[in-house]
Amino acid sequence: MAYRLIILKGVCDVGEVILLQQWPLRVIKQRSNFCDDGLVEDRLLSLEETCLQLGQRTLSDYRAVAKLRLQVSLCGFAADPCYRDCQEGEPMTCEYNFTVGEYVTMRPAQCASCRTLAGQLGDAEACRTPGCIAGGGHVRIVSAVNSQVPGPKIEVCEGDRLVVKVTNEFSSEGAVIHWHGTHQRSTPHMDGTPYLTQCPILPHTSFVYNFTADTPGTHMWHSHIGFEEADGMFGTMIVRRPVSKEPHSDLYDEDRSEHSMIVWHWFGSSAREVLTISKYTGVRSRGEGLIINGLGGLEAFELPVENMFDTIPREVFRVQQGRRYRFRVIYNNQIPCPVQLSVQNHSLLVIASDGASFQPVEANSIMLNGGERYDFVLKADQPDNNYWIRFRGLVSCNSGERKVHQEAVLHYEGADEALPEGESQYEDAVATGTLVNPIGAIAFNYSANKLIYVSDLENVDTERAQNISGDADQIIYIDFQFNTHESEDISGFWPQVNSRTFSYPPFPLLTQRYDITRDMYCTDEDICADGLFCACPYLYNVELGNLVEIVFIDLGKVTLSARGGGDHPFHLHGYGFHVVAAGIIESDISTDIVRELNEQNNISKNFDGPIKDTVSVPSSGYAVIRFVADNPGFWFFHCHISSHADMGMGFVLQVGNLTDMPNTPYDFPRCGNWVESTEIPSGAASGSHVGTIMLVLLSWFLLSVANCGV
Ligand SMILES: [Cu+2]
């Protein structure tokens, strides 16, 4: 088989670009994609010659890493040396450059070949050329890392050091990157939460994240400011372990980069626009589309936009008959739109979620809520053919005429390069049989399913399990619902936690912790009077080492006619927790009812429940989690639906005393309020520092005297 090697230099702002295409199997793109004046070579080579050419370059330098990785894997080596078979005791340092800023989807020259006729498979690679983001098939503003959505994929081994330089090229927005699923033990200041663990990275400045990949599993990185994540600043992050440490490594033959999928909720215009309008007008934002690894057939969208191209090619997952593949699925959503995933003619052996393994469960479908990840094994045991991988949305993605669905293709080697037979519609994705993680069970008809709740799963990740049985040292009750506050400023429904709206403090509580004053945050001691709209940095103190139990109570009910939130996925930074119980209370639910059930031991708890970092709390129900608070810091616990997080649906756990927390680098960026002081320190007015120096010397002298006296 011959390969076509194209080398371009200094074009499209990306330096040298190497394209390797199978010839003649794949459609060769028009050179005009790449501003063809930079063409250096365009010739047919054998695979060996091509690999030799590729091997002479430092491939991790390229922006188009996702594309190159696929191409280079043909040669048997990876574009990113950190993507490798993990060996115990051989950590690497993995460096990445993230340039963040505004960008657009379907930029004309870059995406010229990113289209296909409806009903045809097309070439997904044509949408992964440098500078091309397909999105929903029309031009729209996005927030992007390295002009990619999803952004660069990070795949490392447990124990690797990650060094990611983030350069903010937004014209006017701050930025941070949160490493969703990473616990940041000993580096809480690398958690990437604005005003809790760092100041936003200002436009035109950079910040280098430097931390150990301490938590194995399928994760995600994303911005944590405003709607940047919702608008495209997110990407896959996979931390693998040596095969010997993987509880389920005997259940699959392949655990490869190309079998991960990250699903993004797409709006026809920017999420910032859609969700801000929704917040202030009460106009409900509804689902418009789902995008899988940046791709998706447009006919699946409910709001076709004028002048759309024919359609975007779909993502293709390639398998070989007889082999077993570990698939990793990540869901990044913006509104209450949980998704159900199923694969035509295949069952899913569900083995892990949020990075931790549990007793495998044979299922026909899985549901995911915002921020959740699931891993399953797919056994390619069907005839060589093409099959639909189906996603359908519920709650806001399944209301009225809006039925949001999306598909990718499972392609068996040897089958035609074509779409599966017949179209796949929303109703085709309503999978019967066993369903793992049912969401919105009080509102939706799952009578055709056998339901497996997360709290029914059994943890097998002994290395990560905590001893959480026995009496909890601290029990925290967190209730939430949509509250109304009729006033001039605050109208409509606000998702609140214990009737409070979380607001950020003016500087990071962790890294400027010795400047915190009591009036900067609120706790349960600060009473919020009925009817008032209380917004504050809502904080719980947790003693280091405590066995903590948190009982989440959803006081709202999902009905298809009334505005309901669906199940809220609560995500905790810095920890994994055991999900020990969950349930629905059909009659009038209240915090008192659930508290009484719990206090009288009428909630049965599974202390071997799975370890997760995001729990989908059943609507009109409760979920109970437990963990040992052994990681000091200020950790955000919030709903992972972007629009709800933006409206302040969250709270902070302060674990440990300020002195328990790891030191912050002395020159870490600082921020905060400033007002010109009316009190001028003595000596400062003279314009010299002599007075200050004298004061310091005097203090030092007095301290020395005091110490001598003790
Ligand atoms: Cu929520």
Boltz pocket constraint, residues with backbone or C-beta under 6 A from the ligand:
constraints:
  - pocket:
      binder: B
      contacts: [[A, 495], [A, 565], [A, 567], [A, 568], [A, 569], [A, 639], [A, 640], [A, 641], [A, 644], [A, 645], [A, 649]]
      max_distance: 6.0
